Amino acid sequence: MNQSISLLSPFSSILIFFLVLNFFMGVTVKGDIISTQCKNVSTHDFQVNYDFCVSSLEGNPQSKTSDIFGLAVISMELCLNNATNIPTYIDSILKDGKAEQGARVCLGNCIEFYSMAIREVQQAIKDFSGKDYAAALFSLGAAMDSSETCKDGFTEAGVDFGILRKQYEDFFQLEAISLGIITNINGPLQ
């Protein structure tokens, strides 16, 4: 009986060692998926900042244990939260009364464009959850177009876009991150 106990002890030690090693390797792999996806996205889209991508995804505690599918959902939720905050930000600018009349018109239009973007990102999340990745990509592209149309309105009116530049650039990057991750899942589009 003492022999069987002594045989279990080295086996148990090895088993515990591999379980602990596997745990830490799993954590490393999860951490690497964020940097791998961000590197891929920022390499293929020069407008995406690698550090912005990593910090955005890592800002969600669930990203530490997510696979690529989880990162796609997290990135779309970041887009949705960002898009949802933009009309509130625009309202605050409009209420303070400091924006010039041309900017006020453009800002009013942008509320509608970002409302459309919100609906498109919500649809993308729904499409992705239904494993219709091509439809999710299409909806995200439409959301990106809505934010671009907001920006174009300022350009066409000859009004400085600086008042919304940061919000637009953050939304654009979050959209591009989502598009890149889902493209990696879906495979290259034909």
N, C-alpha and C positions, 0 to 999 in steps of 0.2 A: 504494500500500500504506500509506503514511503517513496518507492521508486516512481509511481504514477504521479505523485505530487511534485517530485523533482522534475519530471518531464513536462508537466504543465507549466511550471514556473518559467522556463526559458521560452516556451511557446507563447505564453501569456505576455511576456515582455515584448516579444517580437510583434505580436498582434497589436498590442497597445502602441508600440512605436509606429507601425504602419497606419493605424487609425489616426494618430496625431499628425503624422506626415500628410496623410490624405486630407485631413481637415485644413491644414495650412496650405497645401497645394490647391485646394478648392478655393480658398480665399484669394490666393495669388491669381488663379485663373480668372476669377470673377473680376478682380481689379484690372487684369490685363485686357479683358473684353472691352472695358470702357476705353482704355488707351488705344487698343487696336481699332475699334470702331471710329474713334475720334481722329486717329491718324489717317485712316482710310477716307473719311469724309473730308477732312481738311486738305488732303492731298488731291482729291478729285474736284473740290470746289474751293478755289483760292480765297473766296470771300468768307469762308468759315475759319475762325481762329481756333487752333487746337486747344489752347488753354481755356478758352471760353467753353468749348465743348466738354472738356473734362470736368471743369468746375460746375457746369450746369448739371450734368448727369450725376456727378458725385454729391451734389447738393440734395439729392433725394436719397434718404437712407436705404430704400429698397434696392437701389442700384447695386449695392455691395453684394447682393445675393442673386441678382438677376442674370438671366441668359440674354441672348440677343433679342428674343421676343419681348422680354420684360423691358429691356432698354428702349425698344421701339415705342412701347406704351408710355413709358416714363417720358420720353422725348416729346411725344404728342401731347401728353398732359402738361408739360412745360409750355408748349406752344399755346395750348388752350388757356392756361393761367395768364400767360403774357398777353394774349389777344384780349382776354376779358378785362384786364387792367387798363388797356389803352383807351377805350371810350371814357372810362372814369377820369383818367388823366386829362383827356381832351376837354371833358366837361369842366374840370377845375380851371383850365386855361380860359375857357369861354366865360366862366363866371367871374373871373378876376377882372375882365374887361380891358386888359392891357394889350391884347393882340390887335393888330391893325385889321381893318375891315376885310381886306382881301384874304388875310390869313383866317379870319373868322369863318368866311364862306368855305374855304378849303377844309378847315377843321370840322365844320358841320358835315361836309360830305364824307370826311374820313370816319366819322362815327358810324355812318351807314356801311362803309367799306369794311371796317373792322368787325361790325356786326355780322356781315356776310362771312368774313374770315372765321369767326367763332363757329358759325353753323357748319362751315366746311371742315374745320378741324374736328368738330363733334362727329360729323359723318365719317371722317377718316378713321377715327377711333372705332366707330361701329363697324366699318368695312374691315378694318384690321382684325377686330375680334371675331368676325365671321370668316376670317382667312381669305378674304378677297383683297389681296395685297395690291393688285393693279388698280382697283377702285380706290383704295386708301391713298395710293400715290397720286391718282387723279384729283382727289378731293384736297390733298395737301397742296398740289400745284395750283388749284383754284384759290385756295386761301392765300397763297403767296401772290397770286395775281391781284387779289383784292388789296393787299397792302401796297403793292406796286402802283396800282391805280390811284391810291391815296397820294402817294409821293408824286406821281405824274401830274395830278391836279395842281399841286403847288408850282411845279415847273411850268405848266401851261399858263398859269395865272401870273407868272413872273414874281412869285412870292417866295421868300426864303423858307426853306424846309427845316432849318435848324431847330425849330421849336419841337419837332417830332423825330429828328434824326436818330437819337439813341433808341427810342422805342421801336422805330422801324428796323434799325440794324439788328437789335436783339431778336426781334420777331423773325427777321429774315434768316438769321443764323440758326435759331431753334427750328425753323421750318426745314432748312437745308440739312440739319442733323437728322431730323425725322426722315426726310426723303432718302438720305444716304443709307441710314440703317435699314429701312424697309426695302430699298433697292438691293442691299446685300442679302436680305432674306428672299426676296422675289427672284433675284437673278437679273442680269442685265436686260433692260427693255429693248425690244426689237424696233 
